[in-house]
Amino acid sequence: MIASQNSNIIGRSFGDRVLYGLVILLAIVMAAPVLYVIALSLKDNNALMVDPHSVFQLPYTIKNYIDTIGTSSVFLWVFNSIVVAGGMTIMTLILSSLAGYGFARLNFPGRDGLFVLVLLGLAVPEQAVLIARHQIFSWLGLHNSYPGLILPGLSSAFGVFLMTQYFRAIPKELDEAAILDNASRFRVFWKVLLPLTVPAQATLGIFTFLGAWNDYFWPLISATKKEMFTLTVGIASTQMNFAQSQGIGFLMAQAVFAGAPILIIYLFFQKYIVTAVSGAAVR
């Protein structure tokens, strides 16, 4: 009996070690490209031209980062990206939360059909509406402006779907109890239900901010003036040549510079993503 228990414990211990080893190996594989990009960003461009395999050999330099920061408009581009990504994230959270509450809690004619119509938006690629969007924004005179960069990202079908499903998972007894205490519909939404959706909002906010920060396609079309470039468009405009066969270290430094804020934000809010995905916030 005791021998059987000991063998089971040893078996579980060995299985746990194998699992941990596989997780560590997978983490190394996932982190390898990031480490390679960082190593490239710290190498002198001339050294990489002479010996491309010297990426993990000394010496290293921060000259590429100094050149990136020294670009005349880089901090303006960072500011533009913060305004666009931040504005898009805040407005998307507001609109998606209101729409999700409406679809999950309110009964009105055509609700299910309208929800299906919203979900169909997930199947429409951005390129399909690009020409029409460009003409509308040109007619309204919104190109080269913050509204012109922010407004197209507010129609988030994924955000509406996520918030609707999260509101539906919240017991309706909470609404009924609040209404019995003479709370209005808006008060129920604002004071009772909305605080319970913080994990879903954090997840949607991170995905929205990430997509807006890394977006290149629409800002490239809408922002034609240098002072309205976002960071992705501005950095692309500083590349020395199309193929970037020279200055690869400088290009990698720009990639690290542009990606660092997203990594920092994700590290701060990753627990909310796990909670939202697992559904642990709503019992």
Order of alpha helices (4+ residues) and beta strands (2+ residues): alpha-alpha-alpha-alpha-alpha-alpha-alpha-alpha-alpha-alpha-alpha-alpha-alpha
